[in-house]
Amino acid sequence: MDLSIICSELEKIQPQLYVNLDNDKISSYNGTRSLESEILGKQSKFLNRFSNAFESNTAQNVSVYFGVYSPLLYFTSTGISWITKKLISCSDDRGTRETVYLILKFLDASSASHNSPKVTSMPPLDYYAKLNGLQCGNDVLIQHIMSGISSDVKDNANTSQSIKFDKPTDWLMYGVLLMEKHHKTLDRASSNSLSLKNFLEQDELIFCLCVEYFERSIFSAMHDLTILKGLVSLMKHRYWIDDYFVLGRIICTMSRRSLDAGLNRWEYYIGQEEETAEENRKLWWDCYWWDRWFMLATGKQPLIPDEMTSCLFPKQVIGLGVDDSMDCFTLIDLVELDPVKLDICVSFGYILLTKIITMVFSGLLYNRKFTDYRLFAMPDTKDLNGTARQLKVEFLEINRIFQRVQDKIIPFLKHHSENTYIFELYTHFGFAKVCCFQGMESLILRIQNLLQSSEKAALDICIKQTRTQTFETSVDILTETIKSRDTSHIIKCSWFVYVILMSITSYFIENPRKTPVYYLSLMCGVIGLFNDVLMSFDIIDLKGNNAFYRKLKTGTTMSFILTRICCQVYTRSQETSNELLLHELEEFGQGCSDIGQAVLNIECIWYKNIIGNHKESSFRQEILNILDRDMGDLVNNKVIGVQGKNDNAANYWGFPVSNPGFPIGMDFGSLENFVTSNSLPDFLNVLWDDTELGISKGGRAE
């Protein structure tokens, strides 16, 4: 090869592949900021879609528990502050101030609820003993738990002839069997007569038993695939109930053990009986799926590297016309979905989903070509336009794959959604698409921010498509959830609906004039379902430490606040009143109008619950700091207002009297004063009792 050609090829290598660090300066560095902050400097912005110049943030942008691309970043201080800033910027009326206050109080209350001892912070038996005020040995506690489990469940799981209870692993598998039998009571046939309270109480007992013996057996029988099957079953039954912290420990063990057992490599299957090999193939793809699911939920990198996977599809899945050598496009095009083989179609669906998620996260979101810190350290020295073009090509390829899924896979799933397993697969596809597009949007914004203004337009089409696809998928999944009147379907949707609602809220705020009232009716409809679940079933007096009840209660409260935000954005953009909005919602059913009225009413029971909680979290001060830094005079003077700061007519509570724009009562004054006032608890107590303060029993003040 000619030397000039070699030199030409070498010049194409992007400079970010070279490490241009001064080792001596770094080794002697003693500054207060992290090395990463020094290297990246002020050029770096958009670590996630909500942050600006993160080196000046006092708040933690990415929680240590979640990855860079987690959909839960919406609920961090930077995500919430973005929503708050948007609200403050568009209006200074009393309803906005009430909403901002509700957001902060929700963060206070939800943070406080996670400060109590949980199964994540202490041994399961100690946790159970503390909750129930018991003081006795572990064996007695286990017997106490077993005695509390319904005899019907134990009778249905009578396996004394097949399981010897002399090892922790035996007890773990018995607990898993109890869980499987117990969850069969939640199917369509029995949901009408099911006591949800009893189900949740029993489920928590069984899970406590499972986790206890999971911890006891975690370092024993490392190659026991029976335990691996038990952990997969545990995930299938608890993924929609538990915290990601608990589930993460189970998934980490599953991932590591599946690799240790060689399930990922075809070579380990040589010499096995076909029946055993087929079971192991299914087991591997189950473990692989849950690793990818956890990656979606937390935004982290996978625990199982894609390059370590070389396992055939299960034999029955291959019978649908596909194999492991095919890429995502080929899998979708060649698969022969058969209504007679719905269970096999479900298996194929999860395999396809793992491959799509892998393509997004490994090929894009955590690909060093787009995420290496050298890209953000000295952007002027790099071929950023080339990086941006490559990013756009990769994005459009993934977008095309999701479009193929939408054209062929989703219609099949919707048509058979009465099948519980098909409906669950559909929800996973929807949640995966929302998470993937949100993650890709964050990455595109980060790269776009490094480009010159004239070069940024090339990525605008990608950002527009991410937001459109995220919104349309969110609307679609809400619609299908509302169509399903089955209680088991509804409560199993609770694990993702809150993220979906936050996604729709984001779109409402960014496109206030393009969102018809129909989308508000969907939001009202779905939170009405969860409101009915909590109010209709006898779970209000359930212990607040129950994992699912805590999640459902907290999520429903947040959903009311999000819907309130969207209602306020809609009325302002359409220049209409709350009364006219409620009249429009009534066209979609009286239930929608009733929920709309509730979300706009500051005296709604879901708001009372959080306002009555006087605990404070670090979120409050972080958000106020961000608002003060980013909004400046807008917060202190223009919108939140300090009209009464210099007035002599301040009332007893430390707030100025209302300005002419408000009815009888008191103005909230500045946001900071309102939130941090020492008299706030007393003020709130009066707020509920005295209608003359401007918030009547009939609804919020205008």
ZIBEL-V940119 format. One record per residue. N is the residue number from 1. RES is the residue in one letter. PSI is psi in whole degrees, -180 to 180 (* if undefined). NEAR is the number of other C-alpha atoms within 8 Angstrom. Layout:
N&RES&PSI&NEAR + N&RES&PSI&NEAR
This chain:
1&M&138&4 + 2&D&141&5 + 3&L&-35&6 + 4&S&-34&6 + 5&I&-42&8 + 6&I&-45&9 + 7&C&-39&8 + 8&S&-41&8 + 9&E&-39&8 + 10&L&-34&7 + 11&E&-19&7 + 12&K&-15&6 + 13&I&128&7 + 14&Q&138&8 + 15&P&-23&8 + 16&Q&-10&9 + 17&L&-16&7 + 18&Y&143&5 + 19&V&108&6 + 20&N&62&4 + 21&L&139&5 + 22&D&101&6 + 23&N&-38&6 + 24&D&-43&6 + 25&K&-39&7 + 26&I&-43&9 + 27&S&-26&6 + 28&S&5&6 + 29&Y&132&6 + 30&N&28&4 + 31&G&172&5 + 32&T&-29&4 + 33&R&155&6 + 34&S&158&7 + 35&L&-40&7 + 36&E&-39&6 + 37&S&-38&9 + 38&E&-42&8 + 39&I&-43&7 + 40&L&-37&13 + 41&G&-162&9 + 42&K&-5&7 + 43&Q&-26&10 + 44&S&125&12 + 45&K&168&11 + 46&F&55&14 + 47&L&-37&12 + 48&N&176&11 + 49&R&-13&9 + 50&F&-13&8 + 51&S&154&12 + 52&N&130&7 + 53&A&68&11 + 54&F&-13&11 + 55&E&-17&7 + 56&S&1&5 + 57&N&136&9 + 58&T&-20&7 + 59&A&157&9 + 60&Q&118&7 + 61&N&-44&12 + 62&V&122&9 + 63&S&144&9 + 64&V&-18&5 + 65&Y&-15&6 + 66&F&154&11 + 67&G&-180&12 + 68&V&-31&9 + 69&Y&27&14 + 70&S&136&14 + 71&P&-18&12 + 72&L&-4&10 + 73&L&-23&11 + 74&Y&-31&9 + 75&F&2&8 + 76&T&173&11 + 77&S&-33&12 + 78&T&-38&15 + 79&G&-44&12 + 80&I&-37&12 + 81&S&-32&11 + 82&W&-46&9 + 83&I&-44&10 + 84&T&-43&9 + 85&K&-40&10 + 86&K&-41&9 + 87&L&-48&11 + 88&I&-36&12 + 89&S&-27&9 + 90&C&-13&6 + 91&S&152&8 + 92&D&22&11 + 93&D&173&6 + 94&R&-35&11 + 95&G&-39&10 + 96&T&-44&12 + 97&R&-39&12 + 98&E&-41&9 + 99&T&-44&11 + 100&V&-42&10 + 101&Y&-40&9 + 102&L&-39&12 + 103&I&-48&10 + 104&L&-40&10 + 105&K&-35&12 + 106&F&-44&12 + 107&L&-39&11 + 108&D&-50&14 + 109&A&-44&14 + 110&S&-34&9 + 111&S&-42&9 + 112&A&-34&11 + 113&S&-20&7 + 114&H&3&8 + 115&N&-14&6 + 116&S&155&6 + 117&P&135&9 + 118&K&173&9 + 119&V&-18&9 + 120&T&-19&8 + 121&S&-1&6 + 122&M&163&9 + 123&P&144&9 + 124&P&-42&11 + 125&L&-38&11 + 126&D&-39&8 + 127&Y&-47&12 + 128&Y&-43&9 + 129&A&-40&11 + 130&K&-42&8 + 131&L&-34&7 + 132&N&7&6 + 133&G&37&6 + 134&L&144&7 + 135&Q&96&5 + 136&C&173&6 + 137&G&168&6 + 138&N&-42&7 + 139&D&-39&6 + 140&V&-39&8 + 141&L&-41&11 + 142&I&-42&10 + 143&Q&-36&8 + 144&H&-41&8 + 145&I&-46&11 + 146&M&-37&8 + 147&S&-24&7 + 148&G&-16&8 + 149&I&135&11 + 150&S&137&8 + 151&S&-30&6 + 152&D&-42&6 + 153&V&-45&11 + 154&K&-37&10 + 155&D&-40&7 + 156&N&-22&7 + 157&A&30&9 + 158&N&102&6 + 159&T&29&7 + 160&S&-24&6 + 161&Q&-23&5 + 162&S&-16&5 + 163&I&130&8 + 164&K&124&8 + 165&F&62&7 + 166&D&1&6 + 167&K&154&7 + 168&P&-36&11 + 169&T&-33&10 + 170&D&-44&11 + 171&W&-36&12 + 172&L&-47&15 + 173&M&-32&11 + 174&Y&-42&10 + 175&G&-40&12 + 176&V&-41&13 + 177&L&-41&9 + 178&L&-42&12 + 179&M&-44&13 + 180&E&-46&10 + 181&K&-39&11 + 182&H&-41&11 + 183&H&-15&9 + 184&K&-16&7 + 185&T&-7&9 + 186&L&12&10 + 187&D&177&10 + 188&R&-38&9 + 189&A&-32&5 + 190&S&-1&9 + 191&S&-30&12 + 192&N&-34&7 + 193&S&2&5 + 194&L&135&9 + 195&S&107&8 + 196&L&-35&9 + 197&K&-48&10 + 198&N&-40&7 + 199&F&-49&10 + 200&L&-40&11 + 201&E&-45&10 + 202&Q&-41&11 + 203&D&-39&10 + 204&E&-39&10 + 205&L&-48&12 + 206&I&-41&13 + 207&F&-37&10 + 208&C&-43&11 + 209&L&-44&13 + 210&C&-46&13 + 211&V&-37&10 + 212&E&-49&11 + 213&Y&-21&12 + 214&F&-44&11 + 215&E&-35&7 + 216&R&-29&8 + 217&S&5&10 + 218&I&-30&8 + 219&F&10&6 + 220&S&156&5 + 221&A&55&6 + 222&M&-26&7 + 223&H&16&7 + 224&D&104&7 + 225&L&-18&7 + 226&T&-41&6 + 227&I&-40&10 + 228&L&-41&11 + 229&K&-38&9 + 230&G&-40&11 + 231&L&-38&11 + 232&V&-44&12 + 233&S&-40&10 + 234&L&-41&10 + 235&M&-42&12 + 236&K&-32&7 + 237&H&-17&10 + 238&R&-3&8 + 239&Y&-29&8 + 240&W&0&9 + 241&I&-46&9 + 242&D&167&10 + 243&D&152&7 + 244&Y&-25&9 + 245&F&-45&8 + 246&V&-47&10 + 247&L&-35&11 + 248&G&-38&9 + 249&R&-39&8 + 250&I&-45&10 + 251&I&-37&13 + 252&C&-44&10 + 253&T&-44&9 + 254&M&-47&12 + 255&S&-46&13 + 256&R&-44&9 + 257&R&-35&11 + 258&S&-35&13 + 259&L&-43&10 + 260&D&-34&8 + 261&A&-6&8 + 262&G&17&8 + 263&L&-20&15 + 264&N&-13&11 + 265&R&133&11 + 266&W&-28&10 + 267&E&-31&5 + 268&Y&-13&7 + 269&Y&-11&9 + 270&I&130&6 + 271&G&-8&4 + 272&Q&153&7 + 273&E&144&6 + 274&E&-36&6 + 275&E&-43&6 + 276&T&-43&8 + 277&A&-41&10 + 278&E&-42&10 + 279&E&-40&8 + 280&N&-35&9 + 281&R&-46&13 + 282&K&-40&10 + 283&L&-42&11 + 284&W&-48&11 + 285&W&-27&10 + 286&D&-47&9 + 287&C&-42&13 + 288&Y&-42&11 + 289&W&-47&12 + 290&W&-30&10 + 291&D&-43&14 + 292&R&-37&12 + 293&W&-44&8 + 294&F&-34&13 + 295&M&-41&11 + 296&L&-48&13 + 297&A&-32&11 + 298&T&-15&14 + 299&G&15&13 + 300&K&171&12 + 301&Q&160&9 + 302&P&153&8 + 303&L&-27&7 + 304&I&109&10 + 305&P&141&7 + 306&D&-35&7 + 307&E&-12&5 + 308&M&4&8 + 309&T&119&8 + 310&S&67&8 + 311&C&138&10 + 312&L&155&8 + 313&F&157&11 + 314&P&147&9 + 315&K&-42&7 + 316&Q&-33&7 + 317&V&-41&14 + 318&I&-31&10 + 319&G&-14&7 + 320&L&0&10 + 321&G&18&9 + 322&V&163&11 + 323&D&174&10 + 324&D&-10&7 + 325&S&-13&4 + 326&M&145&9 + 327&D&179&6 + 328&C&-43&10 + 329&F&-47&9 + 330&T&-40&8 + 331&L&-46&12 + 332&I&-42&11 + 333&D&-38&6 + 334&L&-15&8 + 335&V&139&9 + 336&E&90&6 + 337&L&125&8 + 338&D&116&8 + 339&P&-22&5 + 340&V&-20&4 + 341&K&54&8 + 342&L&-38&9 + 343&D&-36&7 + 344&I&-38&9 + 345&C&-37&11 + 346&V&-44&11 + 347&S&-44&9 + 348&F&-43&9 + 349&G&-42&9 + 350&Y&-36&10 + 351&I&-45&10 + 352&L&-43&10 + 353&L&-40&10 + 354&T&-39&11 + 355&K&-38&9 + 356&I&-46&9 + 357&I&-42&12 + 358&T&-42&11 + 359&M&-40&10 + 360&V&-50&11 + 361&F&-46&12 + 362&S&-37&11 + 363&G&-17&9 + 364&L&-66&13 + 365&L&-33&13 + 366&Y&26&10 + 367&N&125&11 + 368&R&-21&6 + 369&K&-27&6 + 370&F&-8&13 + 371&T&-3&9 + 372&D&140&10 + 373&Y&-22&7 + 374&R&-28&11 + 375&L&-36&12 + 376&F&-8&11 + 377&A&-51&11 + 378&M&73&10 + 379&P&-23&10 + 380&D&-18&4 + 381&T&6&6 + 382&K&162&10 + 383&D&71&8 + 384&L&-29&10 + 385&N&-39&8 + 386&G&-40&7 + 387&T&-42&10 + 388&A&-40&11 + 389&R&-42&8 + 390&Q&-39&8 + 391&L&-43&11 + 392&K&-41&10 + 393&V&-47&8 + 394&E&-42&9 + 395&F&-47&11 + 396&L&-32&9 + 397&E&-45&8 + 398&I&-39&10 + 399&N&-38&8 + 400&R&-37&8 + 401&I&-47&10 + 402&F&-32&9 + 403&Q&-37&8 + 404&R&-40&11 + 405&V&-43&10 + 406&Q&-34&9 + 407&D&-34&8 + 408&K&-44&9 + 409&I&-48&10 + 410&I&-44&10 + 411&P&-38&9 + 412&F&-43&9 + 413&L&-42&12 + 414&K&-38&9 + 415&H&-26&6 + 416&H&28&9 + 417&S&-10&10 + 418&E&-20&6 + 419&N&123&7 + 420&T&-43&9 + 421&Y&-35&8 + 422&I&-43&13 + 423&F&-41&14 + 424&E&-43&8 + 425&L&-41&12 + 426&Y&-45&12 + 427&T&-36&10 + 428&H&-39&8 + 429&F&-45&9 + 430&G&-47&11 + 431&F&-41&10 + 432&A&-42&10 + 433&K&-43&11 + 434&V&-47&13 + 435&C&-43&13 + 436&C&-44&12 + 437&F&-33&12 + 438&Q&-43&13 + 439&G&-44&12 + 440&M&-35&12 + 441&E&-43&13 + 442&S&-44&13 + 443&L&-44&11 + 444&I&-41&12 + 445&L&-38&11 + 446&R&-44&13 + 447&I&-43&10 + 448&Q&-35&10 + 449&N&-19&9 + 450&L&-15&11 + 451&L&161&10 + 452&Q&154&6 + 453&S&-34&6 + 454&S&-17&5 + 455&E&-7&8 + 456&K&-26&11 + 457&A&-26&8 + 458&A&-29&6 + 459&L&-6&11 + 460&D&-38&8 + 461&I&-35&8 + 462&C&-44&12 + 463&I&-42&11 + 464&K&-41&8 + 465&Q&-37&8 + 466&T&-44&12 + 467&R&-39&12 + 468&T&-46&8 + 469&Q&-41&10 + 470&T&-44&13 + 471&F&-47&11 + 472&E&-39&8 + 473&T&-40&11 + 474&S&-44&14 + 475&V&-43&11 + 476&D&-43&8 + 477&I&-31&10 + 478&L&-42&13 + 479&T&-46&9 + 480&E&-34&8 + 481&T&-42&12 + 482&I&-37&11 + 483&K&-34&6 + 484&S&109&8 + 485&R&7&8 + 486&D&128&8 + 487&T&-42&10 + 488&S&-38&10 + 489&H&-44&12 + 490&I&-48&13 + 491&I&-27&9 + 492&K&-17&8 + 493&C&-12&11 + 494&S&-25&11 + 495&W&-23&8 + 496&F&-17&8 + 497&V&-35&9 + 498&Y&-37&12 + 499&V&-39&9 + 500&I&-43&12 + 501&L&-37&13 + 502&M&-37&10 + 503&S&-43&11 + 504&I&-39&11 + 505&T&-42&12 + 506&S&-44&9 + 507&Y&-40&11 + 508&F&-46&12 + 509&I&-38&11 + 510&E&-23&6 + 511&N&63&8 + 512&P&-27&11 + 513&R&-3&8 + 514&K&12&5 + 515&T&101&10 + 516&P&167&7 + 517&V&-18&10 + 518&Y&-40&8 + 519&Y&-33&9 + 520&L&-37&12 + 521&S&-34&11 + 522&L&-44&12 + 523&M&-45&11 + 524&C&-39&13 + 525&G&-44&12 + 526&V&-37&11 + 527&I&-23&12 + 528&G&-37&11 + 529&L&-46&10 + 530&F&-33&12 + 531&N&-42&9 + 532&D&-39&9 + 533&V&-45&10 + 534&L&-35&11 + 535&M&-33&9 + 536&S&-34&6 + 537&F&162&11 + 538&D&56&11 + 539&I&3&10 + 540&I&-35&7 + 541&D&15&5 + 542&L&148&10 + 543&K&133&5 + 544&G&-13&6 + 545&N&-4&7 + 546&N&126&11 + 547&A&-48&10 + 548&F&-41&9 + 549&Y&-42&12 + 550&R&-43&10 + 551&K&-43&9 + 552&L&-43&10 + 553&K&-47&9 + 554&T&-44&9 + 555&G&-38&10 + 556&T&-40&13 + 557&T&-47&11 + 558&M&-36&10 + 559&S&-38&11 + 560&F&-42&11 + 561&I&-43&12 + 562&L&-42&11 + 563&T&-37&14 + 564&R&-43&12 + 565&I&-48&10 + 566&C&-38&12 + 567&C&-42&12 + 568&Q&-40&10 + 569&V&-40&12 + 570&Y&-48&13 + 571&T&-35&12 + 572&R&-42&8 + 573&S&-34&9 + 574&Q&-1&7 + 575&E&50&6 + 576&T&178&9 + 577&S&167&7 + 578&N&-37&7 + 579&E&-44&6 + 580&L&-36&8 + 581&L&-45&12 + 582&L&-35&11 + 583&H&-40&9 + 584&E&-41&10 + 585&L&-29&16 + 586&E&-25&11 + 587&E&-20&7 + 588&F&9&9 + 589&G&145&8 + 590&Q&-32&9 + 591&G&-40&9 + 592&C&-43&14 + 593&S&-40&15 + 594&D&-43&8 + 595&I&-40&12 + 596&G&-42&13 + 597&Q&-37&10 + 598&A&-43&8 + 599&V&-27&12 + 600&L&-6&10 + 601&N&116&10 + 602&I&-16&11 + 603&E&8&10 + 604&C&143&9 + 605&I&-34&6 + 606&W&-27&9 + 607&Y&-36&11 + 608&K&-37&10 + 609&N&-38&8 + 610&I&-32&11 + 611&I&-30&11 + 612&G&-10&7 + 613&N&118&8 + 614&H&10&7 + 615&K&153&7 + 616&E&149&9 + 617&S&170&10 + 618&S&-19&7 + 619&F&-40&10 + 620&R&-53&11 + 621&Q&-35&7 + 622&E&-45&11 + 623&I&-41&13 + 624&L&-39&9 + 625&N&-43&9 + 626&I&-43&14 + 627&L&-42&12 + 628&D&-38&10 + 629&R&-44&7 + 630&D&-30&6 + 631&M&-30&10 + 632&G&-127&9 + 633&D&-23&7 + 634&L&-41&10 + 635&V&-46&15 + 636&N&-25&12 + 637&N&-50&10 + 638&K&-51&8 + 639&V&-62&11 + 640&I&-37&14 + 641&G&139&11 + 642&V&34&9 + 643&Q&-33&10 + 644&G&4&11 + 645&K&-38&8 + 646&N&3&5 + 647&D&151&8 + 648&N&-3&4 + 649&A&28&7 + 650&A&142&12 + 651&N&-175&8 + 652&Y&-31&5 + 653&W&-1&8 + 654&G&8&8 + 655&F&146&14 + 656&P&154&15 + 657&V&160&11 + 658&S&146&12 + 659&N&174&7 + 660&P&-17&5 + 661&G&-5&5 + 662&F&156&10 + 663&P&-170&9 + 664&I&140&8 + 665&G&-160&10 + 666&M&143&10 + 667&D&155&11 + 668&F&-9&11 + 669&G&-153&14 + 670&S&150&11 + 671&L&-44&10 + 672&E&-43&8 + 673&N&-43&9 + 674&F&-43&11 + 675&V&-35&8 + 676&T&2&7 + 677&S&136&9 + 678&N&-24&5 + 679&S&5&8 + 680&L&-48&11 + 681&P&-42&8 + 682&D&-40&7 + 683&F&-43&9 + 684&L&-36&10 + 685&N&-41&8 + 686&V&-34&8 + 687&L&-40&10 + 688&W&-25&8 + 689&D&-23&6 + 690&D&105&7 + 691&T&-13&10 + 692&E&-5&8 + 693&L&1&10 + 694&G&-5&11 + 695&I&101&11 + 696&S&168&10 + 697&K&-20&7 + 698&G&-14&5 + 699&G&-178&11 + 700&R&157&13 + 701&A&150&9 + 702&E&*&6
